[in-house]
Amino acid sequence: MSEHHDGDGAPPGAPQDPQDAPAQPQEAQPEQPPPSREELERRVTQLSAMLEDSTSRARETQERLKDTHERLLRVAAEFDNFKKRATKEREDAQKFGIERLLKDFLPVADNLERALDHAEEHDLRQVIEGVKLVQKLLETTLARHGVTGFSALGQPFDPNLHEALMQQESDAPAGTVVSEMSRGYKLNERLVRPAAVVVARPRSGDGPPAAEPDGGSPPGGAK
């Protein structure tokens, strides 16, 4: 017995294509009730508070930035003024740093000038005494500023304090300072100028002593 096919060729009772199946009606979602007036007011109040807080923080941040900017400007201006003052003080120190020293030495110059002015009117011994007083005043003024002179005469040659200008035959031990061309000076125990000296060397045995130029190095191992 032959099977009966319908118009689309599918045998009766065969399962149908899901696409051909009629659509099932979906369940309707229940509608959410609109928020109440109180809820809306609460939300508006909450948002307003958040906006006010954000605005307040932004205002505070802006004020802090403004204060910081003004403070930096003041610091920059103060630093610029400091540099200008430091530059001026340095320039003044270079120009007028010896003002106090100059004031202390002006009386020395005055006394020396007076001594020279009266040199022709007074006895030579009085002139010498006046010059000695000027020299004493000069030494006192130097000492007040920490400058002290020292003599090397009769001392062993010291390369740290003395400068040998020449050697001279002498009965003194070799390397002894027998003559001083100029005194040495110290400023608060720091050497300012070495003493320029003549250093002894043994006699040759014949002929008179002679002072001879030398390169600055005395005999006997002294420098």
C-alpha positions in Angstrom: 0.0 0.0 0.0 1.6 3.3 -1.1 2.2 6.2 1.2 0.3 9.4 0.6 2.4 12.6 0.2 0.9 16.0 0.6 1.7 18.8 -1.7 5.2 19.6 -0.2 6.3 16.0 -0.5 6.4 15.4 3.3 4.6 12.3 4.5 1.8 12.8 6.9 2.9 12.7 10.5 6.5 13.7 9.6 8.0 16.4 11.9 7.8 19.9 10.5 10.7 22.4 10.1 10.9 24.6 13.2 11.0 27.6 10.9 7.6 26.6 9.6 6.2 26.2 13.1 3.9 28.9 14.1 5.5 31.5 16.5 4.7 31.1 20.1 3.3 34.2 21.7 5.8 35.8 24.2 4.7 36.6 27.7 4.3 40.3 28.2 6.8 41.9 30.6 5.1 43.7 33.4 5.5 47.4 33.2 7.6 49.1 35.9 5.6 51.7 37.7 7.0 55.2 37.3 9.0 56.5 40.3 7.1 58.4 42.8 7.5 62.1 43.3 9.3 61.5 46.6 11.8 59.2 44.8 12.4 61.8 42.1 12.9 64.5 44.6 15.3 62.3 46.6 17.3 61.6 43.4 17.4 65.3 42.5 18.5 66.2 46.0 21.2 63.5 45.9 22.5 64.6 42.5 22.4 68.3 43.5 24.5 67.4 46.6 27.0 65.5 44.5 27.2 68.5 42.0 27.7 70.9 44.9 30.4 68.8 46.4 32.2 68.4 43.1 31.9 72.2 42.5 33.2 72.9 46.0 36.2 70.6 45.5 37.0 72.2 42.1 36.8 75.6 43.7 39.1 74.6 46.5 41.6 73.0 44.0 41.5 76.2 41.9 42.2 78.3 45.0 45.1 76.0 46.0 46.6 76.3 42.6 46.2 80.0 42.6 47.9 80.3 46.0 50.7 77.9 44.9 51.2 80.0 41.7 51.4 83.2 43.7 53.7 81.7 46.2 56.0 80.5 43.4 56.0 83.9 41.9 57.0 85.5 45.2 59.7 82.9 45.7 61.0 83.6 42.2 61.0 87.3 42.8 62.8 86.9 46.2 65.4 84.7 44.6 65.9 87.2 41.8 66.4 90.0 44.4 68.7 87.8 46.3 70.9 87.2 43.3 71.0 90.9 42.6 71.9 91.7 46.2 74.6 89.0 46.2 76.0 90.4 42.9 76.1 93.9 44.2 77.7 92.8 47.5 80.3 90.9 45.6 81.1 93.9 43.4 81.2 96.2 46.5 83.5 93.8 48.3 85.8 93.9 45.3 85.7 97.7 45.1 85.6 98.6 48.8 86.9 95.5 50.6 90.1 97.2 51.6 88.3 100.3 52.9 89.0 99.5 56.6 92.6 98.6 55.8 93.0 101.8 53.9 91.6 103.9 56.8 94.1 102.3 59.2 97.0 103.0 56.9 96.2 106.6 56.1 97.8 107.8 59.4 101.0 106.0 58.4 101.0 107.8 55.1 100.3 111.1 56.8 103.2 110.7 59.3 105.6 109.7 56.5 104.6 112.7 54.5 105.2 115.0 57.6 108.6 113.4 58.1 109.6 114.1 54.6 108.3 117.7 54.7 110.4 118.5 57.8 113.5 116.6 56.7 115.2 119.7 55.5 114.3 121.7 58.5 115.4 119.4 61.3 118.6 117.6 62.3 119.2 114.3 60.6 118.9 112.4 63.9 115.4 113.9 64.4 114.4 112.8 60.9 115.7 109.3 61.6 113.7 109.2 64.9 110.6 110.4 63.0 110.9 107.7 60.4 111.4 105.1 63.1 108.1 106.2 64.7 106.4 105.9 61.3 107.9 102.4 61.0 106.6 101.5 64.4 103.1 102.7 63.6 103.2 100.7 60.3 104.1 97.5 62.2 101.3 98.1 64.8 98.8 98.7 62.0 99.8 95.5 60.2 99.6 93.5 63.4 96.1 94.8 64.1 95.1 93.2 60.8 96.9 89.9 61.5 100.0 90.7 59.5 103.3 90.0 61.2 106.8 90.2 59.9 109.6 87.8 60.7 113.3 87.8 60.4 115.4 85.0 59.0 118.8 86.4 60.0 121.0 83.8 61.7 118.5 80.9 61.2 119.0 77.8 59.1 117.6 78.2 55.6 114.0 77.0 55.4 112.6 76.6 51.9 109.1 77.0 53.3 109.8 80.5 54.8 112.9 81.8 52.9 113.9 82.5 49.3 117.6 82.3 48.7 118.7 85.1 46.4 122.5 84.2 46.5 125.2 82.4 48.5 128.1 84.0 50.3 131.3 82.6 51.7 131.1 82.9 55.5 132.4 81.4 58.7 128.8 80.6 59.7 127.6 77.0 59.2 126.7 76.3 55.6 123.0 76.9 54.9 122.7 79.6 57.5 121.1 82.9 56.6 123.8 85.5 56.9 122.0 88.5 55.3 118.4 89.5 54.7 117.3 91.5 51.7 113.7 91.8 52.8 111.7 90.5 55.7 109.1 87.8 55.4 105.4 88.3 56.3 102.6 86.1 57.5 98.8 86.8 57.6 97.3 85.0 60.5 100.1 82.4 60.4 99.7 81.9 56.6 102.8 82.9 54.6 102.3 85.9 52.5 105.8 86.6 51.4 109.0 84.6 52.1 112.0 86.4 53.4 114.6 87.1 50.7 117.9 86.0 52.1 121.6 85.4 51.5 122.8 82.0 52.6 126.3 81.0 53.9 128.6 78.6 52.1 132.0 77.4 53.2 135.0 79.6 52.4 137.2 78.5 49.5 140.3 78.9 51.6 141.9 81.8 49.8 140.8 85.2 48.7 138.2 87.6 50.3 134.6 86.5 50.8 132.5 87.2 47.8 128.8 87.3 47.3 127.8 85.5 44.2 124.4 85.2 42.6 122.8 81.8 42.9 119.7 80.2 41.6 118.1 80.2 45.0 119.4 76.8 46.3 121.9 77.1 49.1 124.8 74.6 49.5 124.9 71.8 52.0 121.6 70.2 50.9 119.4 73.1 51.8 117.0 74.2 49.2 
